[in-house]
Amino acid sequence: MTVTASPATSPATAPATERDVIPFHVSDVDEKDIEAVVAVLRDGWLTTGPRCRDFERQFADHLGGGVQALAVNSCTSALHLALEAIDVQPGDRVITSPYTFTATAEVLRYLGAHPVFADVDPVTGNLTVETVTDAWRRLSPGVRRRVRALVPVHFAGLPCQMDGLEELARTHGWRLVDDAAHALPAARRGRPIGTWGTATAFSFYATKTLCTGEGGMLVTADAAVADRARTMRLHGIDRDAFARYKHVDGWRYDVVAAGFKYNLTDVAAAMGCTQLARLRDMHRRRTAIAAVYDAGLGQVDGLATPARAPWGDEHARHLYPLRVLDGIAVRDRVIRELAARGISTSVHFIPLHLQPYYRKTYGLQPSDLPGATELFTQEISLPLFPGMAADQVVRVVEAVPQALAAARATRG
Ligand SMILES: Cc1ncc(COP(=O)(O)O)c(C=O)c1O
């Protein structure tokens, strides 16, 4: 199977004017976010301080399950800190998904460990107990012994089978650290994502379901992991900047490890608190938009709407990953036809086994991970953000079948 992009085709319709264009994403920023940020600017304490503490407390309360939450400057840092805290060593292996952003796997390389990519279900984009078991079985006995952890990714916000994966990890003695960059709020069998396994990493990047521009949260119920990550997120210093400032002897501190600079600012955390307060409202709006897409596109020949969360699970609806079943050439033309109709889209993801670094370093072929390769050749992420107007959603629903018909008409 070839997975290179097809050559450009000329759009069948006149380009939309700028005013007509429906963006792929617009961050949901309201007056309360702005007031909260301005209050921090007026207050004058800009770096990690009381707003970060509030955000951490509120985030942990939101998830429940006795977790601790550590605010950091990205999901990437949260993943790195979690893996460092569980003592992933050079040469260790970590089983993870190829159907993700590079951050998920690059943090293993920071530690000198290696990813073992297990395939994903081509319908959900998620690892399953079967694909992880299969990837593990393919390893030699010597390499199997080096597997330290399993890092599933909840693609698009659809929760992985955390019950089965947790059981599998327990059986093999692996730690389970999930990448929940897409999965807020989300739940598996009624239990929030963030309360499974050893640790979870969330992202507050500009396009995410809770955004602070850049930002992330490491969540864990494991006190040893929390203690280590708390120290390592700020240079391996035994106290944070605010604690030092508040004490008379604040100039004194101990560097107990060679740590990182991963702390979140109070400017970002202030917005995190106000965003968290309306997370449910934003999620309701995302869910409603996805329902309109499902109803409008579910019966279109040649398309498959995204996998739904089974009963008892909650989908965060970060992305709406539509599948174009004709494959990559038609998929690429649909993207251009939609752009010509003023609809911006994206593709999630170019899987890591097709990216030059991972392909070359680990000698990977498209056929090694057929589920991930297939999903990549079909996937288009439609616009999905809480501020989308009803008429914009309708325009997308109307344009997609037209774009597909035009793309199919220029086939070959
Ligand atoms: C699945 C996944 N993991 C991790 C990340 C990294 O998040 P951050 O930008 O907060 O480091 C992203 C970012 O898009 C992502 O999509």
The ligand as an ORCA input file, in Angstrom:
! r2SCAN-3c Opt
* xyz 0 1
  C      -1.978     12.449     21.790
  C      -1.113     13.608     22.198
  N      -0.199     13.422     23.167
  C       0.591     14.420     23.585
  C       0.499     15.681     23.027
  C       1.421     16.757     23.511
  O       0.695     17.741     24.198
  P       1.436     19.087     24.649
  O       1.469     19.980     23.449
  O       0.573     19.637     25.741
  O       2.778     18.716     25.113
  C      -0.428     15.921     22.025
  C      -0.523     17.255     21.423
  O      -1.187     17.533     20.480
  C      -1.259     14.861     21.586
  O      -2.164     15.040     20.616
*
